[in-house]
């Protein structure tokens, strides 16, 4: 056992598998960039109060899972548990919402939640996310959902489904909340669940215990009590998704772990992952910007789980991403040869060729083994005597054929071979 291990619940991505991680992250980001979202790079930690107010005090994320600490100046800071609150903070702080709307932003990186680690549930998780802020248009909801769907499909993922519902607007929400509470308070609930029904009744519908499930089977559903405006918004989102050819199922009992959602709310679920089946999720948030001290503008976005998408692809037996390999491997035999091949490797790299070199003087046999392992097509082999003669051996590793090439013609020779 080594002296140190990675923190509990935090994955390392090592070669060659790390290539999959990069391919998933970049594939999801590419799909987003094709729809005109600009990159935003934000702090990994923020003022603790931002998340308490933005994500919601009653959520598990805020009440149980935050990495919160006092910095050396006695400020309470928190490692970001999600991306939306930070994006909103930056948009308000820098006045991005005073320009053309919607503000379309994308981001990727690590987020931190002190959850109970298990397969697919990490304490440092990676997301690719977007936020489209300032326009309350159901067509934009459909776009956001469609680019997530396209991102997963572009990676070759197929075994997932999109679940969708509406959590209502400021007219329908309070009325429904009362209705649901009335229903829940009529049940024989334990103390804890009752308290939850008081603070956030929707969350009781997400209770996984069978006896609670049974009791809440006939609970009133938000979807049946939408205001006219919210219903029209939702129906238009569905019509737009149909037009875009994005398949979905409506799940009126969906409950998300963050408090800011209103209207369209969605999750991408993969069946090959066991309990942690959510590979992405998001929705609209009407009140968030105002809540954080900004204008009263709506927004919509998503976070896609890069770690879980890697696992989902593996569950489907699909390979994405190419492990790092090189085109050319240099084998210097002697100090003079090394001094000559090192700048040659540099010149080839500058010409766009992927090149590695055998370091550490391990002799011809060891160096040729390293060349084979590197996946290179060509080896450049030279001893000190070749250098004195002004030549380098160019060897095709596939066939074993080798010719001597004048040192100053090697770059051109290699480029010609690689086309
Ligand atoms: P979220 O549903 O909390 O939403 O997280 C989004 C995705 O991150 C999940 O679907 C899952 O794939 C991944 N994820 C979350 N927690 C973990 C974990 N512990 N281990 C591995 N993967 C995890 C948000 O974070 C919102 N900010 C999304 C959003 C953006 N909504 C609107 N805009």
Boltz pocket constraint, residues with backbone or C-beta under 6 A from the ligand:
constraints:
  - pocket:
      binder: B
      contacts: [[A, 81], [A, 82], [A, 83], [A, 84], [A, 113], [A, 115], [A, 120], [A, 121], [A, 122], [A, 123], [A, 124], [A, 125], [A, 126], [A, 127], [A, 129], [A, 130], [A, 131], [A, 257], [A, 258], [A, 268], [A, 278], [A, 279], [A, 280], [A, 281], [A, 282], [A, 283], [A, 284], [A, 300], [A, 301], [A, 302], [A, 303], [A, 304], [A, 305], [A, 306], [A, 307], [A, 308]]
      max_distance: 6.0
